[in-house]
């Protein structure tokens, strides 16, 4: 969407990612005590079973939401701690009580383990075994209880945060005939004049300074498709000239070609008031303009910057996080989805993912 305000005016296109232990803040949720020996026959073990796959899926969805909301620090999972937590959510395959009464099994007892039943300190050193099953003593609270045997892993379930397979939004070739390069600029100029005279969106046409049509090579191999103009673009009439535009230029240069070699356009041609997202009707009113631009240019690659352009071009409601990492298809053009430069300015940790996306495109295009 429109350019975000950022204190660092010349921030490089870094690829560093802050990492950490995802479970560090949740250790207090883990059970620290082993199940204790019941004091009476009336007590029964808790048979509640939590689905670890559902918990993991919800946690991943929450993490993706926090990134979209602007959380700059999103640590990674520590596999060892995650496995330890998952073990507590799963029952043992064949739990057997240590006595005839009601002692829930935590780990298989070792035969012959001594137990005097006289001292609580002694009970802290050894669990109740079959040797003293008739006079069970209260179990201790060991600091690191043995994990129950893990059952057979169920079939993997799809998660909401998993990327989707590559797909095609609109099949077939571009409509009409391919214009000669010499005729493309004149056709784009005619279309730009139509955009400048457009008043389909009363709110946008009343508050705009000027329309922002697009600019770049008329025979581009790569097209960068943004969301909408910001304040700087509204004043200049050119796309991506603010701080997000400066970052986009560095991203393009990192791909081993120049900004002038690409073409840059937006989903809507007028700045929405207050830099808000364009609504559905505003996008629909501008659809014919960007579709004609793409038909004239017929690029080999279209890079969708952000959710608005990606969802509009690919005709989907999926997030950037689920669309990225794959090469999709729009008519004759290959489509790559990545994060908007304005989002990257607010969330520098996402630059690594954006750079991975661009490298995917570069490898496909033979630039790596």
Secondary structure, 3 states (H helix, E strand, C coil): CCCCCCCCCCCCCCCCCCCCECCHHHHHHCCCCCCCCCCCCCCCCCCCCCCHHHHHHHHHHHHHHHHHCCCCCCCECCHHHHHHHHHHCCCCCCCCCCCCCCCCCCCCCCCCCCCCCCCHHHHHHCCCCHHHHHHCCCCCCCCCCCCCCCCCCCCCCCCCCCCCCCCEEECCCCCCCCCCHHHHHHHHHHHHHHHHCCCCCHHHHHHCCCCCCCEECCCCCEEEEECCCCHHHHHHCCCCCCHHHHHHHHHHHHCCCCHHHCEEEECCCCCCHHHCCCCHHHHHHHHHHHHHHHHHHCCCEEEEECHHHHHHHHCCCCCHHHHCCCEEEECCEEEEEECCHHHHHHCHHHHHHHHHHHHHHHHHHCCC
